[in-house]
Amino acid sequence: MENKTYTDGYLSIEISKTASNIVVNLTGKSTSRNPGIFLAPILQQVITESDYGTREIVLDFRELTYMNSSTITPIIKFLNKAKIGNERVSLLYLKTLKWQELSFSALSIFKTKDDRIMIKGI
Amino acid sequence: MTKMLNFDLTADWENLDHIRSKVEHFLKQNHFGLNDIYSIVMVCSELVENAIKYGDYNSPQSKISINIELNDSGIITEVKNPMLENNNRHVRQLDKTIQWIRGFQNPFEAYREKLKEVAEKDYIVDESGLGLARIAYEGESILDFYLEDKNMINVTAVYQITKDK
């Protein structure tokens, strides 16, 4: 997977890869009726490219300005899959934005005790 | 003192952005803070998304009606739309989900349970019920609904304004 940007409507996903991590930066708004069609294959490819936890996956939502509830489904399916597997994931959000704090802190149910999966308000 | 925003629109997904902008503008004009604005915009948008998904718009005149009422204690968002006659399945599911949410001590617990459920199961697209749980938790709103004549359903979300917000 080369560094790449994917766009669907108002939502952009920029992926950049180094030897140690894959950063997935979501910007704009996710408002599609079925955002899983766009998001799920990208997230699956990121899991593949992380090479069984060799690269940490960083999901950065800090520049996302809005998402509908349908967007949450592919995200939590991804987190659940990573939790069951070997992947290392850090999900970043802005804790100063109330909606992000409420929305993403709830995803702490996917955290692991060994911090292999982390949900971080910054 | 009560203030209102009401408008009708066709059940097109492309209208959602316009709705969010309109609601945001109305709340800004009435001097609400960013957190209240985001909550109500989200609540209204989620209710309209459900109206689009589950309503019946076979007649060209069929529309979704949105009403937002501001009063001293809160913000009431109402979304009304036509349904298929005898669409009992949707009404039952709506009632079941609202009662399920109310069964928890607080909406945060309901939301977390719904997240776990959705993460582990395969839902038919559009039917997870996550939107309603999100309205209750993140939108800090109390949900209810009632049926009107001529197969109309009216879903409401009541958001209480507190100083801390």
Interface residues (C-beta under 8 A of the other chain):
Chain A: Y10 T31 R33 N34 G36 Y66 N68 S69 S70 I72 T73 I76 K77 L79 N80 K98 W99 L102 S103 A106 L107 I109 F110
Chain B: W13 L16 D17 R20 L34 N35 Y38 S39 V41 M42 S45 E46 E49 K53 F108 Y111 R112 L115 K116 V118 A119 E120 Y123 V125 D126 S128 L130 G131 R134 Y137 E138
